[in-house]
Amino acid sequence: MFDLLPDRVPWFIVGPGLGLLIVGMFMLANQPLGASGAYVQTSGLLRRRDGVAVWRVWYFVGMALGGLLVTSVLRSGWEVRPGYDSMNAVFPLWAVVPMVFAGATLLGYGAAVAGGCTSGHGICGTAQRSPASVAVTATFMATAIATTFVLRVLTGGAL
Amino acid sequence: MNPTVNPAMNPAVNLNSKMNMNVIGLLFGIGFGGFLAAGNLHEYDTIHSMLRLDDLYVYFMMASAIGVSAPLLWLLDRRRINTPFGGELALSRSKPEAKHFKGGAMFGLGWAIAGTCPAPALVMLSSGAWLSLVAIPGIFLGLHLRERQQMNALGGTGHAGDGEHRELQPTGSC
């Protein structure tokens, strides 16, 4: 709408900004800001389970709202689109949909096994100097880079 | 809020702190989602080019997030600060176990294929990219499958993990 933000805000603003939010949540409530936890609580609320941390559901909603604020209000050119541009350039849509679904299911399952994801372990956990979080982060980084390399070879360098 | 009042002893204060915590959750979510969108982390292409090692932006971003928060948390932990909604600050430092390596490897494999993770997928949705409607249910399904597996292992009575690497504090479970 207003086109106030550049296409990509520099990492030295985005990174420290996220870091300060994490510190802020520890200062206010002694809680890590993990996204997979927000999914678990949201799914618990939808299934009317007991003991749901409702504030994490609000956090879940907030993440989407924050994304909307930046992509539609602070930037111009919001539109409905498929996303996954470089994957769609290589594969037809009928192949992209099951790939995205299978990958997302696998990462959800893995996050539940590991007890956290890129935000919970990758940033909050490593910032607490938790050896388990460092192990998870190193493992998923190495696996993801290796997987991407294999995909690149399998597609003849196209992906 | 008066720190000498124990919220658990006073239902009015407890309700008030629950509402405050929900507002805080919403605001921190808006901030977190906003920063992810500002860095284009909701785009498959950003994650993919990072994992192809073509663009180091995300590595610098993550390193600077940790670089800012780790020393501050260390300082706050040393001063044993009292938080208004979660008692005394207690950082968790678990030892690595097999589940961390197994879970990390599965997460990394899925992350590389789907090119998104739980928080950026929500921003992808609000940015108008409809393939997020494929990714988000997938993440829910994966988390749910593991949860159900754990519940079955515990005979259906246990409360499965909460997606974080520690138990929720009582004051956080509002």
Chai-1 contact restraints between the chains, C-beta under 6 A:
chainA,res_idxA,chainB,res_idxB,connection_type,confidence,min_distance_angstrom,max_distance_angstrom,comment,restraint_id
A,R8,B,N40,contact,1.0,0.0,6.0,A-B,restraint_1
A,V9,B,A38,contact,1.0,0.0,6.0,A-B,restraint_2
A,W11,B,Y57,contact,1.0,0.0,6.0,A-B,restraint_3
A,W11,B,F60,contact,1.0,0.0,6.0,A-B,restraint_4
A,W11,B,M61,contact,1.0,0.0,6.0,A-B,restraint_5
A,F12,B,S64,contact,1.0,0.0,6.0,A-B,restraint_6
A,V14,B,F35,contact,1.0,0.0,6.0,A-B,restraint_7
A,V14,B,A38,contact,1.0,0.0,6.0,A-B,restraint_8
A,V14,B,G39,contact,1.0,0.0,6.0,A-B,restraint_9
A,V14,B,M61,contact,1.0,0.0,6.0,A-B,restraint_10
A,G15,B,M61,contact,1.0,0.0,6.0,A-B,restraint_11
A,G15,B,S64,contact,1.0,0.0,6.0,A-B,restraint_12
A,G15,B,A65,contact,1.0,0.0,6.0,A-B,restraint_13
A,P16,B,S64,contact,1.0,0.0,6.0,A-B,restraint_14
A,P16,B,V68,contact,1.0,0.0,6.0,A-B,restraint_15
A,G17,B,F35,contact,1.0,0.0,6.0,A-B,restraint_16
A,L18,B,F35,contact,1.0,0.0,6.0,A-B,restraint_17
A,L18,B,A65,contact,1.0,0.0,6.0,A-B,restraint_18
A,G19,B,A65,contact,1.0,0.0,6.0,A-B,restraint_19
A,G19,B,V68,contact,1.0,0.0,6.0,A-B,restraint_20
A,G19,B,S69,contact,1.0,0.0,6.0,A-B,restraint_21
A,L21,B,F28,contact,1.0,0.0,6.0,A-B,restraint_22
A,L21,B,G31,contact,1.0,0.0,6.0,A-B,restraint_23
A,L21,B,F32,contact,1.0,0.0,6.0,A-B,restraint_24
A,I22,B,S69,contact,1.0,0.0,6.0,A-B,restraint_25
A,V23,B,S69,contact,1.0,0.0,6.0,A-B,restraint_26
A,V23,B,L72,contact,1.0,0.0,6.0,A-B,restraint_27
A,M25,B,F28,contact,1.0,0.0,6.0,A-B,restraint_28
A,L28,B,I24,contact,1.0,0.0,6.0,A-B,restraint_29
A,L28,B,T83,contact,1.0,0.0,6.0,A-B,restraint_30
A,L28,B,F85,contact,1.0,0.0,6.0,A-B,restraint_31
A,A29,B,T83,contact,1.0,0.0,6.0,A-B,restraint_32
A,A29,B,F85,contact,1.0,0.0,6.0,A-B,restraint_33
A,A29,B,G86,contact,1.0,0.0,6.0,A-B,restraint_34
A,A29,B,G172,contact,1.0,0.0,6.0,A-B,restraint_35
A,N30,B,T83,contact,1.0,0.0,6.0,A-B,restraint_36
A,N30,B,G86,contact,1.0,0.0,6.0,A-B,restraint_37
A,N30,B,L89,contact,1.0,0.0,6.0,A-B,restraint_38
A,Q31,B,G86,contact,1.0,0.0,6.0,A-B,restraint_39
A,Q31,B,G172,contact,1.0,0.0,6.0,A-B,restraint_40
A,P32,B,E164,contact,1.0,0.0,6.0,A-B,restraint_41
A,G34,B,E164,contact,1.0,0.0,6.0,A-B,restraint_42
A,A35,B,P118,contact,1.0,0.0,6.0,A-B,restraint_43
A,A35,B,A119,contact,1.0,0.0,6.0,A-B,restraint_44
A,S36,B,P118,contact,1.0,0.0,6.0,A-B,restraint_45
A,S36,B,G163,contact,1.0,0.0,6.0,A-B,restraint_46
A,G37,B,D162,contact,1.0,0.0,6.0,A-B,restraint_47
A,G37,B,G163,contact,1.0,0.0,6.0,A-B,restraint_48
A,G37,B,E164,contact,1.0,0.0,6.0,A-B,restraint_49
A,Y39,B,P118,contact,1.0,0.0,6.0,A-B,restraint_50
A,Y39,B,L143,contact,1.0,0.0,6.0,A-B,restraint_51
A,V40,B,L143,contact,1.0,0.0,6.0,A-B,restraint_52
A,V40,B,D162,contact,1.0,0.0,6.0,A-B,restraint_53
A,V40,B,G163,contact,1.0,0.0,6.0,A-B,restraint_54
A,S43,B,F140,contact,1.0,0.0,6.0,A-B,restraint_55
A,G51,B,S173,contact,1.0,0.0,6.0,A-B,restraint_56
A,A53,B,L168,contact,1.0,0.0,6.0,A-B,restraint_57
A,A53,B,G172,contact,1.0,0.0,6.0,A-B,restraint_58
A,A53,B,S173,contact,1.0,0.0,6.0,A-B,restraint_59
A,V54,B,N22,contact,1.0,0.0,6.0,A-B,restraint_60
A,V54,B,C174,contact,1.0,0.0,6.0,A-B,restraint_61
A,W55,B,M21,contact,1.0,0.0,6.0,A-B,restraint_62
A,W55,B,N22,contact,1.0,0.0,6.0,A-B,restraint_63
A,W55,B,G25,contact,1.0,0.0,6.0,A-B,restraint_64
A,W58,B,N22,contact,1.0,0.0,6.0,A-B,restraint_65
A,W58,B,G25,contact,1.0,0.0,6.0,A-B,restraint_66
A,W58,B,L26,contact,1.0,0.0,6.0,A-B,restraint_67
A,Y59,B,G25,contact,1.0,0.0,6.0,A-B,restraint_68
A,Y59,B,G29,contact,1.0,0.0,6.0,A-B,restraint_69
A,G62,B,L26,contact,1.0,0.0,6.0,A-B,restraint_70
A,G62,B,G29,contact,1.0,0.0,6.0,A-B,restraint_71
A,G62,B,I30,contact,1.0,0.0,6.0,A-B,restraint_72
A,M63,B,G29,contact,1.0,0.0,6.0,A-B,restraint_73
A,M63,B,F32,contact,1.0,0.0,6.0,A-B,restraint_74
A,M63,B,G33,contact,1.0,0.0,6.0,A-B,restraint_75
A,M63,B,A119,contact,1.0,0.0,6.0,A-B,restraint_76
A,M63,B,L122,contact,1.0,0.0,6.0,A-B,restraint_77
A,A64,B,L122,contact,1.0,0.0,6.0,A-B,restraint_78
A,A64,B,L125,contact,1.0,0.0,6.0,A-B,restraint_79
A,A64,B,S126,contact,1.0,0.0,6.0,A-B,restraint_80
A,L65,B,I30,contact,1.0,0.0,6.0,A-B,restraint_81
A,G66,B,I30,contact,1.0,0.0,6.0,A-B,restraint_82
A,G66,B,G33,contact,1.0,0.0,6.0,A-B,restraint_83
A,G66,B,G34,contact,1.0,0.0,6.0,A-B,restraint_84
A,G67,B,G33,contact,1.0,0.0,6.0,A-B,restraint_85
A,G67,B,A37,contact,1.0,0.0,6.0,A-B,restraint_86
A,G67,B,V123,contact,1.0,0.0,6.0,A-B,restraint_87
A,G67,B,S126,contact,1.0,0.0,6.0,A-B,restraint_88
A,G67,B,S127,contact,1.0,0.0,6.0,A-B,restraint_89
A,L68,B,S126,contact,1.0,0.0,6.0,A-B,restraint_90
A,L69,B,G34,contact,1.0,0.0,6.0,A-B,restraint_91
A,V70,B,G34,contact,1.0,0.0,6.0,A-B,restraint_92
A,V70,B,A37,contact,1.0,0.0,6.0,A-B,restraint_93
A,V70,B,A38,contact,1.0,0.0,6.0,A-B,restraint_94
A,T71,B,A37,contact,1.0,0.0,6.0,A-B,restraint_95
A,T71,B,S127,contact,1.0,0.0,6.0,A-B,restraint_96
A,W78,B,G128,contact,1.0,0.0,6.0,A-B,restraint_97
A,E79,B,G128,contact,1.0,0.0,6.0,A-B,restraint_98
A,V80,B,G128,contact,1.0,0.0,6.0,A-B,restraint_99
A,R81,B,G128,contact,1.0,0.0,6.0,A-B,restraint_100
A,R81,B,A129,contact,1.0,0.0,6.0,A-B,restraint_101
A,P82,B,W130,contact,1.0,0.0,6.0,A-B,restraint_102
A,P82,B,L131,contact,1.0,0.0,6.0,A-B,restraint_103
A,G83,B,M124,contact,1.0,0.0,6.0,A-B,restraint_104
A,G83,B,A129,contact,1.0,0.0,6.0,A-B,restraint_105
A,G83,B,L131,contact,1.0,0.0,6.0,A-B,restraint_106
A,Y84,B,Y44,contact,1.0,0.0,6.0,A-B,restraint_107
A,Y84,B,L131,contact,1.0,0.0,6.0,A-B,restraint_108
A,D85,B,D45,contact,1.0,0.0,6.0,A-B,restraint_109
A,S86,B,D45,contact,1.0,0.0,6.0,A-B,restraint_110
A,S86,B,H48,contact,1.0,0.0,6.0,A-B,restraint_111
A,M87,B,Y44,contact,1.0,0.0,6.0,A-B,restraint_112
A,V97,B,V134,contact,1.0,0.0,6.0,A-B,restraint_113
A,M99,B,I113,contact,1.0,0.0,6.0,A-B,restraint_114
A,V100,B,A114,contact,1.0,0.0,6.0,A-B,restraint_115
A,V100,B,L131,contact,1.0,0.0,6.0,A-B,restraint_116
A,V100,B,V134,contact,1.0,0.0,6.0,A-B,restraint_117
A,V100,B,A135,contact,1.0,0.0,6.0,A-B,restraint_118
A,F101,B,V134,contact,1.0,0.0,6.0,A-B,restraint_119
A,F101,B,G138,contact,1.0,0.0,6.0,A-B,restraint_120
A,G103,B,G110,contact,1.0,0.0,6.0,A-B,restraint_121
A,G103,B,I113,contact,1.0,0.0,6.0,A-B,restraint_122
A,G103,B,A114,contact,1.0,0.0,6.0,A-B,restraint_123
A,A104,B,A114,contact,1.0,0.0,6.0,A-B,restraint_124
A,A104,B,A135,contact,1.0,0.0,6.0,A-B,restraint_125
A,A104,B,G138,contact,1.0,0.0,6.0,A-B,restraint_126
A,A104,B,I139,contact,1.0,0.0,6.0,A-B,restraint_127
A,T105,B,G138,contact,1.0,0.0,6.0,A-B,restraint_128
A,T105,B,L141,contact,1.0,0.0,6.0,A-B,restraint_129
A,T105,B,G142,contact,1.0,0.0,6.0,A-B,restraint_130
A,L106,B,M106,contact,1.0,0.0,6.0,A-B,restraint_131
A,L106,B,L109,contact,1.0,0.0,6.0,A-B,restraint_132
A,L106,B,G110,contact,1.0,0.0,6.0,A-B,restraint_133
A,L107,B,F107,contact,1.0,0.0,6.0,A-B,restraint_134
A,L107,B,G110,contact,1.0,0.0,6.0,A-B,restraint_135
A,L107,B,W111,contact,1.0,0.0,6.0,A-B,restraint_136
A,L107,B,A114,contact,1.0,0.0,6.0,A-B,restraint_137
A,G108,B,I139,contact,1.0,0.0,6.0,A-B,restraint_138
A,G108,B,G142,contact,1.0,0.0,6.0,A-B,restraint_139
A,G108,B,L143,contact,1.0,0.0,6.0,A-B,restraint_140
A,Y109,B,M106,contact,1.0,0.0,6.0,A-B,restraint_141
A,Y109,B,G142,contact,1.0,0.0,6.0,A-B,restraint_142
A,Y109,B,L145,contact,1.0,0.0,6.0,A-B,restraint_143
A,Y109,B,R146,contact,1.0,0.0,6.0,A-B,restraint_144
A,G110,B,G103,contact,1.0,0.0,6.0,A-B,restraint_145
A,G110,B,M106,contact,1.0,0.0,6.0,A-B,restraint_146
A,G110,B,F107,contact,1.0,0.0,6.0,A-B,restraint_147
A,G110,B,G110,contact,1.0,0.0,6.0,A-B,restraint_148
A,A111,B,F107,contact,1.0,0.0,6.0,A-B,restraint_149
A,A112,B,L143,contact,1.0,0.0,6.0,A-B,restraint_150
A,A112,B,R146,contact,1.0,0.0,6.0,A-B,restraint_151
A,V113,B,K99,contact,1.0,0.0,6.0,A-B,restraint_152
A,V113,B,K102,contact,1.0,0.0,6.0,A-B,restraint_153
A,V113,B,G103,contact,1.0,0.0,6.0,A-B,restraint_154
A,V113,B,R146,contact,1.0,0.0,6.0,A-B,restraint_155
A,A114,B,H100,contact,1.0,0.0,6.0,A-B,restraint_156
A,A114,B,G103,contact,1.0,0.0,6.0,A-B,restraint_157
A,A114,B,G104,contact,1.0,0.0,6.0,A-B,restraint_158
A,A114,B,F107,contact,1.0,0.0,6.0,A-B,restraint_159
A,G115,B,G161,contact,1.0,0.0,6.0,A-B,restraint_160
A,G115,B,H165,contact,1.0,0.0,6.0,A-B,restraint_161
A,G116,B,E164,contact,1.0,0.0,6.0,A-B,restraint_162
A,G116,B,H165,contact,1.0,0.0,6.0,A-B,restraint_163
A,C117,B,C117,contact,1.0,0.0,6.0,A-B,restraint_164
A,C117,B,P118,contact,1.0,0.0,6.0,A-B,restraint_165
A,T118,B,C117,contact,1.0,0.0,6.0,A-B,restraint_166
A,S119,B,A119,contact,1.0,0.0,6.0,A-B,restraint_167
A,G120,B,E164,contact,1.0,0.0,6.0,A-B,restraint_168
A,I123,B,A65,contact,1.0,0.0,6.0,A-B,restraint_169
A,G125,B,H165,contact,1.0,0.0,6.0,A-B,restraint_170
A,T126,B,I66,contact,1.0,0.0,6.0,A-B,restraint_171
A,A127,B,I66,contact,1.0,0.0,6.0,A-B,restraint_172
A,A127,B,S69,contact,1.0,0.0,6.0,A-B,restraint_173
A,A127,B,A70,contact,1.0,0.0,6.0,A-B,restraint_174
A,A127,B,L73,contact,1.0,0.0,6.0,A-B,restraint_175
A,Q128,B,L91,contact,1.0,0.0,6.0,A-B,restraint_176
A,S130,B,S92,contact,1.0,0.0,6.0,A-B,restraint_177
A,S130,B,R93,contact,1.0,0.0,6.0,A-B,restraint_178
A,S130,B,S94,contact,1.0,0.0,6.0,A-B,restraint_179
A,P131,B,K95,contact,1.0,0.0,6.0,A-B,restraint_180
A,P131,B,P96,contact,1.0,0.0,6.0,A-B,restraint_181
A,A132,B,S94,contact,1.0,0.0,6.0,A-B,restraint_182
A,A132,B,P96,contact,1.0,0.0,6.0,A-B,restraint_183
A,A132,B,H100,contact,1.0,0.0,6.0,A-B,restraint_184
A,A135,B,P96,contact,1.0,0.0,6.0,A-B,restraint_185
A,A135,B,H100,contact,1.0,0.0,6.0,A-B,restraint_186
A,V136,B,H100,contact,1.0,0.0,6.0,A-B,restraint_187
A,V136,B,G104,contact,1.0,0.0,6.0,A-B,restraint_188
A,T139,B,F101,contact,1.0,0.0,6.0,A-B,restraint_189
A,T139,B,G104,contact,1.0,0.0,6.0,A-B,restraint_190
A,T139,B,A105,contact,1.0,0.0,6.0,A-B,restraint_191
A,F140,B,G104,contact,1.0,0.0,6.0,A-B,restraint_192
A,F140,B,F107,contact,1.0,0.0,6.0,A-B,restraint_193
A,F140,B,G108,contact,1.0,0.0,6.0,A-B,restraint_194
A,T143,B,A105,contact,1.0,0.0,6.0,A-B,restraint_195
A,T143,B,G108,contact,1.0,0.0,6.0,A-B,restraint_196
A,T143,B,L109,contact,1.0,0.0,6.0,A-B,restraint_197
A,A144,B,L51,contact,1.0,0.0,6.0,A-B,restraint_198
A,A144,B,G108,contact,1.0,0.0,6.0,A-B,restraint_199
A,A144,B,W111,contact,1.0,0.0,6.0,A-B,restraint_200
A,A144,B,A112,contact,1.0,0.0,6.0,A-B,restraint_201
A,I145,B,L51,contact,1.0,0.0,6.0,A-B,restraint_202
A,T147,B,L109,contact,1.0,0.0,6.0,A-B,restraint_203
A,T147,B,A112,contact,1.0,0.0,6.0,A-B,restraint_204
A,T148,B,L51,contact,1.0,0.0,6.0,A-B,restraint_205
A,T148,B,R52,contact,1.0,0.0,6.0,A-B,restraint_206
A,T148,B,A112,contact,1.0,0.0,6.0,A-B,restraint_207
